[in-house]
Amino acid sequence: MRTSVFLYPWDVVGDPDAAARVADLGVRQVTLAAAYHSTRALTPRHPARRIVTAEHAAVLYPPDPKRWAGRELRPYPQSWVAADDPYAQAARALTAAGLQVHTWVVLAHNSRLGAEHPGTSVVNAYGDRYPWAPCIARPEVRAYLIDLAAEAAVRDGAGGTELESCGWYGFAHLHAHDKTTGVGLGDAAQYLMSLCFCSACRTGYAGQGLDADALAAAVRRALEPCWAGSGSAEAGWAAVRELLGADLADATLRWRGTVARTLQEAAVAAVRAAAEPGFQVLLHADPAPYRTGANTGVDPGHILSVADGVVLPCTGADAAREAVLGPFAGREGVLAANFCVVTGMGGSPAALERDAAHAASLGANQLRLYHAGLASDPDLAAVAGALARLDR
């Protein structure tokens, strides 16, 4: 199976051995970040540094001033890699090592955008804003994300792109010094805490025959057992319907589903309009349409009629892989099983050969490995061994 590893440009820029080291893993492709959220990242093999602090969401190339002239919402350039165009510099080194390069573009996840433009953020049923989560129902946010997708995805020499967070973001967020786990929130409560009540979403709920104030009150009532420590930990859409009530839950999903699907259609169309024929467009996805986050919830049949395929989270037990890959069974398109191979982040590189074979038996036809720049030397050795055996 074609295998691609994720990398940041700073893993390569300033390290003359990085590209060859990645090629030696036995992969043919790199998914290289072109637009990414804030992070603090280890660089365990870089000759000049050990930590990169990306202070805010940014593009890792110079944004086109003509595209963004006069616009309130625009991408932020990076300042933590000493290069004018770190994406291009890294891509050239990787290409010279015989690797194909695809772009990695994070869309609806941007804390700086929400801090500087609070009206763009998701607002929960209690009136709290989530600055990391732009509301994709807002016209100005959609216009920004669609243009960002087209610009960041189609970089010189790239053969395709992977769009992450191309849909709803919500409550869950890998936030610095996070203090949100004192009360356990199950799958259903996470959905309710991710419902947006900004002005655009209030209008959208009205279009479904809902009163937004009454809906917010119902959400708060449904969440009361969670705050008292007696909330349900059950997962699945049935749990959401039980918690909120079937009619209300279904109406919210109709609104949010329409918003997400039309954004995905528009973003993919914009990328294809900017790219040469044959440019591959994949989305990081979850087959449960109500899910939020980096792997945004999608309808499997719909998304494969829009994009060339999906990248699916497959780290963990067999049952988790079956739940993610099962809804895509028998469908045409790229089904890339994404495995974390960083032991310190919960990955299992020693089990990669076995887990990849299991994913292939469920229909996966490509692999994605997260993350070649963050993994330890023993983790990378395990990856190289697994890929060599899988290619036999």
DRENDO-1510 file (C-alpha; in Angstrom, 1 decimal, always signed):
<recs>
REC; n; res; u; v; w
REC; 1; MET; +0.0; +0.0; +0.0 .
REC; 2; ARG; +1.1; +3.5; -0.7 .
REC; 3; THR; +2.3; +5.0; +2.6 .
REC; 4; SER; +2.8; +8.7; +3.5 .
REC; 5; VAL; +4.3; +10.1; +6.6 .
REC; 6; PHE; +3.3; +13.5; +8.1 .
REC; 7; LEU; +6.0; +16.1; +8.5 .
REC; 8; TYR; +6.3; +19.8; +9.5 .
REC; 9; PRO; +8.6; +22.0; +7.4 .
REC; 10; TRP; +10.8; +22.7; +10.4 .
REC; 11; ASP; +11.6; +19.0; +10.6 .
REC; 12; VAL; +13.5; +19.4; +7.3 .
REC; 13; VAL; +14.6; +23.0; +7.1 .
REC; 14; GLY; +18.1; +23.2; +8.5 .
REC; 15; ASP; +18.6; +19.4; +8.7 .
REC; 16; PRO; +20.5; +18.2; +5.6 .
REC; 17; ASP; +19.9; +14.6; +6.6 .
REC; 18; ALA; +16.1; +14.8; +7.2 .
REC; 19; ALA; +14.9; +14.0; +3.7 .
REC; 20; ALA; +17.1; +10.9; +3.2 .
REC; 21; ARG; +16.2; +9.7; +6.7 .
REC; 22; VAL; +12.5; +9.8; +5.7 .
REC; 23; ALA; +13.1; +8.1; +2.4 .
REC; 24; ASP; +15.0; +5.3; +4.2 .
REC; 25; LEU; +11.8; +4.4; +6.1 .
REC; 26; GLY; +10.5; +2.9; +2.9 .
REC; 27; VAL; +7.8; +5.4; +2.2 .
REC; 28; ARG; +7.1; +7.1; -1.2 .
REC; 29; GLN; +5.2; +10.1; +0.0 .
REC; 30; VAL; +5.3; +12.9; +2.6 .
REC; 31; THR; +2.2; +14.9; +3.7 .
REC; 32; LEU; +3.9; +18.2; +4.5 .
REC; 33; ALA; +2.2; +20.9; +6.6 .
REC; 34; ALA; +1.4; +24.1; +4.6 .
REC; 35; ALA; -1.2; +25.6; +7.0 .
REC; 36; TYR; -1.2; +24.4; +10.6 .
REC; 37; HIS; -2.5; +25.3; +14.1 .
REC; 38; SER; -0.5; +26.4; +17.1 .
REC; 39; THR; +1.7; +23.7; +18.6 .
REC; 40; ARG; +4.8; +23.0; +20.6 .
REC; 41; ALA; +6.8; +20.3; +18.9 .
REC; 42; LEU; +9.9; +18.3; +19.6 .
REC; 43; THR; +12.5; +17.9; +16.9 .
REC; 44; PRO; +14.6; +15.0; +18.4 .
REC; 45; ARG; +17.1; +14.7; +15.5 .
REC; 46; HIS; +17.5; +18.3; +14.3 .
REC; 47; PRO; +21.1; +19.5; +14.4 .
REC; 48; ALA; +20.2; +23.0; +15.6 .
REC; 49; ARG; +17.2; +22.7; +17.8 .
REC; 50; ARG; +15.0; +20.5; +20.0 .
REC; 51; ILE; +11.8; +22.5; +20.4 .
REC; 52; VAL; +9.7; +24.5; +17.9 .
REC; 53; THR; +7.0; +26.7; +19.4 .
REC; 54; ALA; +4.4; +27.6; +16.7 .
REC; 55; GLU; +2.7; +30.4; +18.7 .
REC; 56; HIS; -0.4; +30.6; +16.5 .
REC; 57; ALA; -2.1; +29.1; +13.6 .
REC; 58; ALA; -0.2; +30.1; +10.4 .
REC; 59; VAL; +0.6; +29.3; +6.9 .
REC; 60; LEU; +4.1; +28.0; +6.3 .
REC; 61; TYR; +4.6; +29.9; +3.0 .
REC; 62; PRO; +4.2; +33.6; +2.0 .
REC; 63; PRO; +0.5; +34.2; +1.5 .
REC; 64; ASP; -0.5; +35.9; -1.7 .
REC; 65; PRO; -1.1; +39.6; -0.9 .
REC; 66; LYS; -3.4; +40.1; -3.9 .
REC; 67; ARG; -5.7; +37.3; -2.7 .
REC; 68; TRP; -6.0; +38.7; +0.8 .
REC; 69; ALA; -5.9; +42.5; +0.1 .
REC; 70; GLY; -8.6; +44.4; +2.0 .
REC; 71; ARG; -10.0; +41.3; +3.8 .
REC; 72; GLU; -10.5; +41.3; +7.5 .
REC; 73; LEU; -10.0; +37.5; +7.8 .
REC; 74; ARG; -6.7; +36.5; +6.3 .
REC; 75; PRO; -4.0; +33.8; +7.1 .
REC; 76; TYR; -1.3; +34.6; +9.5 .
REC; 77; PRO; +2.3; +34.1; +8.3 .
REC; 78; GLN; +4.7; +32.1; +10.5 .
REC; 79; SER; +7.8; +33.6; +12.2 .
REC; 80; TRP; +9.4; +30.6; +13.9 .
REC; 81; VAL; +11.3; +29.0; +11.0 .
REC; 82; ALA; +14.2; +31.0; +9.7 .
REC; 83; ALA; +13.1; +30.8; +6.0 .
REC; 84; ASP; +11.1; +32.9; +3.7 .
REC; 85; ASP; +9.1; +29.9; +2.5 .
REC; 86; PRO; +9.7; +27.0; +4.8 .
REC; 87; TYR; +7.2; +24.8; +3.0 .
REC; 88; ALA; +8.8; +25.2; -0.4 .
REC; 89; GLN; +12.3; +24.7; +1.1 .
REC; 90; ALA; +11.3; +21.5; +2.8 .
REC; 91; ALA; +9.4; +20.3; -0.2 .
REC; 92; ARG; +12.4; +20.8; -2.5 .
REC; 93; ALA; +14.6; +18.7; -0.2 .
REC; 94; LEU; +12.0; +15.9; +0.0 .
REC; 95; THR; +11.5; +15.8; -3.7 .
REC; 96; ALA; +15.2; +15.7; -4.3 .
REC; 97; ALA; +15.3; +12.6; -2.1 .
REC; 98; GLY; +12.8; +10.9; -4.4 .
REC; 99; LEU; +9.7; +11.5; -2.3 .
REC; 100; GLN; +6.3; +12.8; -3.6 .
REC; 101; VAL; +5.0; +15.7; -1.6 .
REC; 102; HIS; +1.3; +16.4; -0.8 .
REC; 103; THR; +0.2; +19.4; +1.3 .
REC; 104; TRP; -1.4; +19.1; +4.7 .
REC; 105; VAL; -3.9; +21.9; +5.4 .
REC; 106; VAL; -5.6; +22.6; +8.7 .
REC; 107; LEU; -8.7; +24.7; +8.2 .
REC; 108; ALA; -11.4; +25.3; +10.9 .
REC; 109; HIS; -9.0; +25.3; +13.9 .
REC; 110; ASN; -7.4; +28.7; +14.7 .
REC; 111; SER; -7.2; +30.2; +18.2 .
REC; 112; ARG; -5.6; +33.4; +17.0 .
REC; 113; LEU; -8.5; +34.0; +14.6 .
REC; 114; GLY; -11.0; +33.6; +17.4 .
REC; 115; ALA; -9.0; +35.8; +19.8 .
REC; 116; GLU; -8.7; +38.7; +17.3 .
REC; 117; HIS; -12.2; +38.2; +15.7 .
REC; 118; PRO; -14.4; +36.8; +18.5 .
REC; 119; GLY; -17.5; +37.1; +16.4 .
REC; 120; THR; -16.2; +34.3; +14.2 .
REC; 121; SER; -16.2; +31.6; +16.9 .
REC; 122; VAL; -18.5; +28.8; +17.9 .
REC; 123; VAL; -20.7; +29.9; +20.9 .
REC; 124; ASN; -22.1; +27.1; +23.1 .
REC; 125; ALA; -25.5; +26.9; +24.8 .
REC; 126; TYR; -24.1; +28.7; +27.9 .
REC; 127; GLY; -22.8; +31.7; +25.8 .
REC; 128; ASP; -19.2; +30.6; +26.0 .
REC; 129; ARG; -17.1; +31.2; +23.0 .
REC; 130; TYR; -14.6; +28.7; +21.6 .
REC; 131; PRO; -11.8; +30.9; +20.1 .
REC; 132; TRP; -10.1; +27.8; +18.6 .
REC; 133; ALA; -13.2; +26.8; +16.6 .
REC; 134; PRO; -14.4; +29.1; +13.8 .
REC; 135; CYS; -18.1; +28.7; +13.1 .
REC; 136; ILE; -18.3; +27.3; +9.6 .
REC; 137; ALA; -21.9; +28.6; +9.2 .
REC; 138; ARG; -20.7; +32.2; +9.1 .
REC; 139; PRO; -20.4; +33.5; +5.6 .
REC; 140; GLU; -17.1; +35.4; +6.3 .
REC; 141; VAL; -15.6; +32.3; +7.9 .
REC; 142; ARG; -16.6; +30.1; +4.9 .
REC; 143; ALA; -15.2; +32.5; +2.4 .
REC; 144; TYR; -11.9; +32.6; +4.4 .
REC; 145; LEU; -11.6; +28.8; +4.7 .
REC; 146; ILE; -12.4; +28.1; +1.1 .
REC; 147; ASP; -9.8; +30.6; -0.2 .
REC; 148; LEU; -7.3; +29.3; +2.4 .
REC; 149; ALA; -7.9; +25.7; +1.2 .
REC; 150; ALA; -7.2; +26.7; -2.4 .
REC; 151; GLU; -4.1; +28.7; -1.6 .
REC; 152; ALA; -2.5; +26.4; +1.0 .
REC; 153; ALA; -3.3; +23.1; -0.8 .
REC; 154; VAL; -1.9; +24.0; -4.3 .
REC; 155; ARG; +1.8; +24.7; -3.7 .
REC; 156; ASP; +4.4; +24.2; -6.4 .
REC; 157; GLY; +5.2; +20.6; -7.0 .
REC; 158; ALA; +2.5; +19.2; -4.7 .
REC; 159; GLY; +0.7; +16.2; -6.2 .
REC; 160; GLY; -2.3; +16.4; -3.8 .
REC; 161; THR; -3.6; +17.7; -0.5 .
REC; 162; GLU; -5.1; +16.5; +2.7 .
REC; 163; LEU; -7.6; +18.9; +4.3 .
REC; 164; GLU; -7.9; +18.6; +8.1 .
REC; 165; SER; -10.7; +20.2; +10.1 .
REC; 166; CYS; -12.8; +20.8; +7.0 .
REC; 167; GLY; -16.0; +20.9; +9.0 .
REC; 168; TRP; -17.3; +21.6; +12.5 .
REC; 169; TYR; -14.9; +22.0; +15.3 .
REC; 170; GLY; -16.3; +22.1; +18.8 .
REC; 171; PHE; -15.6; +21.5; +22.5 .
REC; 172; ALA; -12.7; +19.1; +22.3 .
REC; 173; HIS; -9.4; +20.8; +21.8 .
REC; 174; LEU; -5.8; +20.0; +22.7 .
REC; 175; HIS; -5.4; +23.3; +24.6 .
REC; 176; ALA; -2.3; +24.4; +26.5 .
REC; 177; HIS; -2.7; +23.6; +30.3 .
REC; 178; ASP; -6.1; +22.1; +29.6 .
REC; 179; LYS; -8.3; +21.7; +32.7 .
REC; 180; THR; -11.5; +20.2; +31.3 .
REC; 181; THR; -11.4; +16.6; +32.3 .
REC; 182; GLY; -12.6; +16.9; +35.9 .
REC; 183; VAL; -16.1; +15.9; +34.7 .
REC; 184; GLY; -16.3; +13.1; +32.2 .
REC; 185; LEU; -18.2; +14.0; +29.1 .
REC; 186; GLY; -19.4; +11.1; +27.0 .
REC; 187; ASP; -19.9; +11.2; +23.2 .
REC; 188; ALA; -23.4; +12.7; +23.4 .
REC; 189; ALA; -22.4; +15.4; +25.9 .
REC; 190; GLN; -19.5; +16.3; +23.7 .
REC; 191; TYR; -21.9; +16.9; +20.8 .
REC; 192; LEU; -24.2; +19.1; +22.9 .
REC; 193; MET; -21.2; +21.1; +24.1 .
REC; 194; SER; -20.2; +21.6; +20.5 .
REC; 195; LEU; -23.5; +22.9; +19.2 .
REC; 196; CYS; -23.1; +26.6; +18.1 .
REC; 197; PHE; -25.5; +29.4; +19.0 .
REC; 198; CYS; -24.0; +32.3; +17.2 .
REC; 199; SER; -26.3; +34.5; +15.1 .
REC; 200; ALA; -25.8; +32.4; +11.9 .
REC; 201; CYS; -26.6; +29.1; +13.7 .
REC; 202; ARG; -29.6; +30.6; +15.4 .
REC; 203; THR; -31.0; +31.5; +12.0 .
REC; 204; GLY; -30.1; +28.0; +10.7 .
REC; 205; TYR; -32.0; +26.4; +13.6 .
REC; 206; ALA; -35.0; +28.6; +12.8 .
REC; 207; GLY; -34.9; +27.2; +9.3 .
REC; 208; GLN; -35.4; +23.7; +10.9 .
REC; 209; GLY; -38.4; +25.0; +12.8 .
REC; 210; LEU; -36.5; +25.4; +16.1 .
REC; 211; ASP; -36.5; +28.3; +18.5 .
REC; 212; ALA; -32.8; +28.9; +19.3 .
REC; 213; ASP; -33.4; +30.0; +22.9 .
REC; 214; ALA; -35.6; +27.0; +23.6 .
REC; 215; LEU; -33.1; +24.7; +22.1 .
REC; 216; ALA; -30.2; +26.2; +24.2 .
REC; 217; ALA; -32.3; +25.7; +27.3 .
REC; 218; ALA; -33.0; +22.1; +26.3 .
REC; 219; VAL; -29.3; +21.5; +25.8 .
REC; 220; ARG; -28.5; +23.0; +29.2 .
REC; 221; ARG; -31.1; +20.8; +30.9 .
REC; 222; ALA; -29.8; +17.7; +29.1 .
REC; 223; LEU; -26.3; +18.4; +30.3 .
REC; 224; GLU; -27.3; +18.9; +34.0 .
REC; 225; PRO; -26.7; +15.2; +34.9 .
REC; 226; CYS; -23.1; +15.5; +33.5 .
REC; 227; TRP; -22.3; +18.4; +35.8 .
REC; 228; ALA; -23.7; +16.4; +38.7 .
REC; 229; GLY; -21.5; +13.4; +37.9 .
REC; 230; SER; -24.3; +11.1; +36.7 .
REC; 231; GLY; -24.2; +11.7; +32.9 .
REC; 232; SER; -24.2; +8.9; +30.4 .
REC; 233; ALA; -21.0; +7.7; +28.9 .
REC; 234; GLU; -22.7; +5.9; +26.0 .
REC; 235; ALA; -21.5; +6.7; +22.5 .
REC; 236; GLY; -23.3; +7.0; +19.2 .
REC; 237; TRP; -26.0; +9.1; +17.7 .
REC; 238; ALA; -28.6; +7.1; +19.6 .
REC; 239; ALA; -27.1; +8.5; +22.8 .
REC; 240; VAL; -27.4; +12.0; +21.5 .
REC; 241; ARG; -31.1; +11.5; +20.6 .
REC; 242; GLU; -31.8; +10.0; +24.0 .
REC; 243; LEU; -30.1; +12.9; +25.8 .
REC; 244; LEU; -31.6; +15.8; +23.9 .
REC; 245; GLY; -34.7; +14.2; +22.4 .
REC; 246; ALA; -34.9; +12.6; +19.0 .
REC; 247; ASP; -36.7; +15.5; +17.2 .
REC; 248; LEU; -34.4; +18.2; +18.5 .
REC; 249; ALA; -31.3; +16.2; +17.9 .
REC; 250; ASP; -32.2; +15.3; +14.4 .
REC; 251; ALA; -33.0; +18.9; +13.5 .
REC; 252; THR; -29.7; +20.1; +14.8 .
REC; 253; LEU; -27.9; +17.5; +12.7 .
REC; 254; ARG; -29.8; +18.4; +9.6 .
REC; 255; TRP; -28.6; +22.0; +9.9 .
REC; 256; ARG; -25.1; +21.2; +10.8 .
REC; 257; GLY; -24.8; +18.5; +8.2 .
REC; 258; THR; -25.9; +20.8; +5.4 .
REC; 259; VAL; -23.4; +23.4; +6.5 .
REC; 260; ALA; -20.5; +20.9; +6.7 .
REC; 261; ARG; -21.3; +19.2; +3.4 .
REC; 262; THR; -21.6; +22.5; +1.5 .
REC; 263; LEU; -18.3; +23.7; +2.9 .
REC; 264; GLN; -16.6; +20.5; +1.9 .
REC; 265; GLU; -18.0; +20.7; -1.6 .
REC; 266; ALA; -16.9; +24.3; -2.0 .
REC; 267; ALA; -13.5; +23.8; -0.5 .
REC; 268; VAL; -12.7; +20.8; -2.7 .
REC; 269; ALA; -14.1; +22.6; -5.8 .
REC; 270; ALA; -11.8; +25.6; -5.0 .
REC; 271; VAL; -8.8; +23.4; -4.7 .
REC; 272; ARG; -9.5; +21.6; -7.9 .
REC; 273; ALA; -10.1; +24.9; -9.7 .
REC; 274; ALA; -6.6; +26.1; -8.6 .
REC; 275; ALA; -4.8; +22.8; -9.3 .
REC; 276; GLU; -3.7; +20.9; -12.4 .
REC; 277; PRO; -5.7; +17.9; -13.5 .
REC; 278; GLY; -5.0; +14.8; -11.5 .
REC; 279; PHE; -4.4; +16.7; -8.2 .
REC; 280; GLN; -5.6; +14.4; -5.4 .
REC; 281; VAL; -7.9; +15.8; -2.7 .
REC; 282; LEU; -8.4; +13.9; +0.5 .
REC; 283; LEU; -10.2; +14.8; +3.7 .
REC; 284; HIS; -9.4; +13.8; +7.3 .
REC; 285; ALA; -12.7; +12.4; +8.3 .
REC; 286; ASP; -14.9; +10.3; +10.7 .
REC; 287; PRO; -17.8; +8.3; +9.3 .
REC; 288; ALA; -20.2; +9.5; +12.2 .
REC; 289; PRO; -21.6; +12.8; +10.7 .
REC; 290; TYR; -22.2; +14.4; +14.2 .
REC; 291; ARG; -18.5; +14.2; +15.2 .
REC; 292; THR; -16.4; +17.4; +15.4 .
REC; 293; GLY; -12.7; +18.0; +15.4 .
REC; 294; ALA; -9.7; +17.4; +13.2 .
REC; 295; ASN; -11.3; +14.3; +11.7 .
REC; 296; THR; -14.6; +15.9; +10.9 .
REC; 297; GLY; -17.8; +14.0; +10.7 .
REC; 298; VAL; -18.9; +13.1; +7.2 .
REC; 299; ASP; -21.5; +11.1; +5.4 .
REC; 300; PRO; -19.4; +8.3; +3.7 .
REC; 301; GLY; -21.4; +8.2; +0.5 .
REC; 302; HIS; -21.5; +12.0; +0.1 .
REC; 303; ILE; -17.8; +12.7; +0.8 .
REC; 304; LEU; -16.6; +10.1; -1.7 .
REC; 305; SER; -18.7; +11.8; -4.3 .
REC; 306; VAL; -16.9; +15.0; -3.6 .
REC; 307; ALA; -13.3; +14.2; -2.7 .
REC; 308; ASP; -10.9; +11.6; -4.0 .
REC; 309; GLY; -10.9; +9.9; -0.6 .
REC; 310; VAL; -10.5; +10.1; +3.1 .
REC; 311; VAL; -7.9; +9.8; +5.8 .
REC; 312; LEU; -9.4; +7.9; +8.8 .
REC; 313; PRO; -8.1; +7.5; +12.4 .
REC; 314; CYS; -7.2; +3.9; +12.8 .
REC; 315; THR; -4.9; +3.8; +15.9 .
REC; 316; GLY; -6.2; +1.6; +18.7 .
REC; 317; ALA; -8.1; -1.7; +19.0 .
REC; 318; ASP; -9.5; -3.7; +16.2 .
REC; 319; ALA; -13.1; -2.7; +17.1 .
REC; 320; ALA; -12.2; +1.0; +16.7 .
REC; 321; ARG; -10.8; +0.4; +13.2 .
REC; 322; GLU; -13.8; -1.6; +12.2 .
REC; 323; ALA; -16.1; +1.2; +13.4 .
REC; 324; VAL; -14.2; +3.7; +11.3 .
REC; 325; LEU; -13.6; +1.7; +8.1 .
REC; 326; GLY; -16.8; -0.3; +8.1 .
REC; 327; PRO; -19.1; +2.5; +6.8 .
REC; 328; PHE; -16.8; +2.9; +3.8 .
REC; 329; ALA; -16.7; -0.8; +2.8 .
REC; 330; GLY; -17.2; -1.4; -0.9 .
REC; 331; ARG; -17.0; +2.3; -1.8 .
REC; 332; GLU; -14.6; +3.6; -4.5 .
REC; 333; GLY; -11.9; +6.0; -3.5 .
REC; 334; VAL; -8.8; +6.4; -1.4 .
REC; 335; LEU; -9.3; +5.0; +2.1 .
REC; 336; ALA; -6.1; +5.9; +4.0 .
REC; 337; ALA; -5.7; +4.3; +7.4 .
REC; 338; ASN; -4.0; +6.8; +9.7 .
REC; 339; PHE; -1.8; +5.3; +12.5 .
REC; 340; CYS; +0.0; +7.2; +15.2 .
REC; 341; VAL; +3.5; +5.7; +15.3 .
REC; 342; VAL; +4.8; +7.8; +18.2 .
REC; 343; THR; +4.8; +5.6; +21.3 .
REC; 344; GLY; +4.8; +8.6; +23.7 .
REC; 345; MET; +1.6; +9.9; +22.1 .
REC; 346; GLY; -0.3; +6.6; +22.4 .
REC; 347; GLY; +0.9; +5.0; +19.1 .
REC; 348; SER; +2.0; +1.4; +18.6 .
REC; 349; PRO; +4.7; +1.3; +16.0 .
REC; 350; ALA; +5.6; -2.3; +17.0 .
REC; 351; ALA; +2.1; -3.4; +16.0 .
REC; 352; LEU; +2.1; -1.5; +12.7 .
REC; 353; GLU; +2.5; -4.5; +10.5 .
REC; 354; ARG; -0.4; -6.4; +12.1 .
REC; 355; ASP; -2.6; -3.3; +12.4 .
REC; 356; ALA; -2.0; -2.2; +8.8 .
REC; 357; ALA; -2.9; -5.7; +7.6 .
REC; 358; HIS; -6.1; -5.6; +9.6 .
REC; 359; ALA; -7.0; -2.2; +8.1 .
REC; 360; ALA; -6.3; -3.6; +4.6 .
REC; 361; SER; -8.7; -6.5; +5.3 .
REC; 362; LEU; -11.4; -3.8; +6.1 .
REC; 363; GLY; -10.8; -2.0; +2.8 .
REC; 364; ALA; -8.0; +0.5; +3.5 .
REC; 365; ASN; -5.8; +0.9; +0.4 .
REC; 366; GLN; -3.3; +3.5; +1.7 .
REC; 367; LEU; -1.5; +4.2; +5.0 .
REC; 368; ARG; -0.7; +7.5; +6.8 .
REC; 369; LEU; +1.8; +7.6; +9.6 .
REC; 370; TYR; +1.8; +10.3; +12.3 .
REC; 371; HIS; +4.4; +11.6; +12.7 .
REC; 372; ALA; +7.9; +11.1; +11.3 .
REC; 373; GLY; +9.3; +14.2; +12.8 .
REC; 374; LEU; +8.0; +13.6; +16.3 .
REC; 375; ALA; +8.8; +9.9; +16.6 .
REC; 376; SER; +11.9; +8.5; +18.4 .
REC; 377; ASP; +14.6; +6.6; +16.7 .
REC; 378; PRO; +13.3; +3.2; +18.0 .
REC; 379; ASP; +9.8; +4.2; +16.8 .
REC; 380; LEU; +11.1; +4.9; +13.3 .
REC; 381; ALA; +13.1; +1.7; +13.2 .
REC; 382; ALA; +10.0; -0.2; +14.0 .
REC; 383; VAL; +8.2; +1.6; +11.2 .
REC; 384; ALA; +10.9; +0.8; +8.7 .
REC; 385; GLY; +10.8; -2.8; +9.6 .
REC; 386; ALA; +7.0; -3.0; +9.4 .
REC; 387; LEU; +6.9; -1.3; +6.0 .
REC; 388; ALA; +9.7; -3.6; +4.6 .
REC; 389; ARG; +7.7; -6.7; +5.7 .
REC; 390; LEU; +4.4; -5.3; +4.4 .
REC; 391; ASP; +6.0; -4.7; +0.9 .
REC; 392; ARG; +7.2; -8.3; +0.6 .
</recs>
